[in-house]
Amino acid sequence: MHSCFHPSLQIGVQSLSEDEAVHVSRVLRMKAGDDVRLINGMGSSAVGQLLEVGKRKASVSVESLDIHEAERPKGLMLVVAPTKSNDRFEWLLEKATELGVESIWPVWTSRSERRIDKHERWEKVLVAATKQSQRLWKPSLQKAVELSVFLGHAEALGQGHGAVAHCIPEMQGLPERVDWKQWQIDKGQAWLAIGPEGDFTLDEVGQMVAVGAQPVHLGEHRLRTETAGMAAVAQFVT
């Protein structure tokens, strides 16, 4: 059964967004009377019946909701510098969603090569990946900010633990890197910072350590930003 996204899902007649209506009518060629599954990205779902299907409008009758609190995603916030290639960053957003990351916070760093916040576009990627993977919880997506702004919130995130992945060989006066897979295994809530193509600077790593982040590595090989992010999410509490 096809899933549609409706952020304010409730009992009664629900009007679909234009994007969802276009997909239902033009791509899937569904008609009035067909059943469709609705999700709100926050653990609720419903099976409803299409009442009206137009080129850009569609509505669904919902009689009851199912709440799936037990399927809430693992408590990892991925703090990541968007890549120069937007396609690669969207790939990471898609895969992180499919794997069950809880939230994503894009940050700009000293070595960020492209500083364009495509929040609306990125949000659509998360919605599509949530539907495709048949998950009921969509990751929350923060607005892109400078790393320093994120660090101002780091201690109040309620995530419990923080880590920063980097490839800098010499870190005088700072903790040595530990294996991410081992470090996170007993953490129910955590945030992990992944840097840009040129990595974090020594100063940036020091700033994150100052707010409690543990330096970590993701293995002996150097990974691209999007690969590192996907690997970290896949390994979280496994």
N, C-alpha and C positions, 0 to 999 in steps of 0.2 A: 504494500500500500504506500502511495506517495505521501511524503511529509511536507507540510508547509509551516513556515515560521510565523508566529503571531505573538509579539512580545507582551501583550496585555490580555492573554487568553482568559476567557471566563464563559460561564454558561449563558446561552442565548445565541442570537444571530451575530456572527462575527464577520466583518468585512476584511478581506485580505488586502495587503498592500498592493500597489500597482505591479511591482516586480513579481510577487507571488501569483497575482491574477494572470499576468501575461504568460508566466511559465505554465500555469494550469491550463489555460485556454489554447495558447499557440503551440507550445512544445508538447505537452502531454495530451492535448485535445480531449480533455475531460468535459463532461456534460453535466447539467443539472440532474441530481439524483445519484451521482457517483459518490462513493465514500472517500474521505480523505482524512489523513491523520494530521493533527495540529500539535505543535510543540511551542513552548514559550522560552526555551533556553534556560529556564530556572527550575527544572524538575517536574513540570506539569505537562500532561499530554491529554489529548481527547480524540476520539474518532467521531467525525461529524459528516453530515451530508451536504453536498453542494446544492444551494438553493438557486443561485443565479450565476451564470458564467457568460461574461462579455469579453470584448477584446482587451479591456484594461481594468475591468471590475469583476469581482467574484465575491460571493458571500457563502458562509457555511453555518449550518444549524448545529449547535453544540448542546447536548442534553446533560452531560456529566463530565467531570474532570478526574484524572488519575494523577496522584502526586507521588513522585519517586525520590524521596529524600535519600534513600540508601544508595542511589547511584550518583551522588554528588562526586565530582572529580577529586583526584588527589590534590593535596594542598600545596602545589608548587606554583610560585609566581616566577615567570621567566622575564628577567630584565635584560633586554637585548638591544644592541645598536643595529638599526636597520641597515641592510646592505646597500651598496651602490646600485646594484641591480634590483629593481622592485620585484621582478619575477622570482628571484631567489628568496626574497623576504616573504613574499606571499606563499611560496612553497613551504617555508618554515611555519607560517601561521596555520596553513592547512594541516600539515602533519602533526603539529603540536596539539591542535584541536582534536584530531582523530585519536591521538594517544591519550588524551584526557588531562591536559594542563588546566589548572584552575584559572589563572589570569596571566596577562601579558602586558608588560610596560615597556614601550619603546623609549630609548634614551639616545641623545646626541652626545658624542664624546669628542675629545680633541682630534681624533683621527677619522671621524665620520666624514665620508666623501660626498654624501648627498643628504641634505636636510630638508626633505619635503614630507610633511605629515599628511599621509593619505588615509586619514582615519575612517572616512566614510567608505572608501574602497576596501580597506582592510577589514572593516566590520562586516561587509558583505562576504568576504572570503571566509570569515569565521562562521557566519550563518550557513553558507553553503556546505562547509565541511561538517558542521554539526548535523545537518539534515542527512548528508550522504552517509555519514558513519552511524546514523541512527542513535546518536547520543541525545540525552534529554537536557543536558547542561551545556550551555555555550560559555566558553571562557570570557571573562570580562576583559575589555581592552581599554587601557588608559590612553590619554592623549600623550603624544610624544613630547618629552621635555629634556632639558639639559641634564646630564648626569648629576650635577650639583643640586638640582631641584629634587631629583629622586632621593638623593642622600639626605635631604632635609626631612623626608618622610620615612626613611628606612627604619628608624627605631620605633616608629608608631604604627608600622604596618600590621602588627599582630601576627606576623608570619613565624615568629619564634626563633628562627635561625636564618643566617645569610651566608652566602658563599660567592666567591668571584673566581671564575676560570680564566687563566691567562697562560702565556707561553714564555714569559720573561725568565731567562736562566738565572740571573743574579738578583736577589731581593734582600740586600743588606738591611738588617734591622727589622725585617718583617717575617712573619711565620712562613715556614716552608709549605709548599703545596702538598696536599694529601689527596688520595684517590676519591673522586666524587662518589663513585658507586658505594664505597665503604662508608664514607662520611655521612651520607644522607640516609643510610639504611634504617636508622632509628628515629628519623625526623618525620613527624606527621605534618608539619607546616614548615615551609622554607622558601627563601627566594634565592635565585642564582643569577648572577650577572654574566652575560656573554658579550665580548667586545666586538668591534668592527674588524674589517679585513686586516688592518694594521695592528690589531690588538690594543688593549688598554695601555696607557703610559704608566711608568713607575709611580708617578704622583697619583694617578687615578686609583691604582690598586691600593696605595697607601691610604687614600681617603676612605675607601670601602672597608679596609681593615679597621680603620678608626671608628667606624660605626658598628663593628662586630662581625664583619664578614670573614670567613675562613678561606684562604687561597686554596684552590683545588685544581686538579688536572683531570682530563677525560681519557687518559691513556697515554701511551708513549708516542703516538703520532699527532701531528698538527692537523687540526680539522678546520674546515671552512666554518664561518659563523653559522650558517643555516644547518650544517651537519652537526656541529657541536650542540646547538640548541635542541635538535631532534633527538640526539643521543642522550642528552641529559634528561629530557622528559621521559624517554623510554625506560631509563634506568631508575627513575625516582620511585623509591619504596617498592623495589621488586625483590 
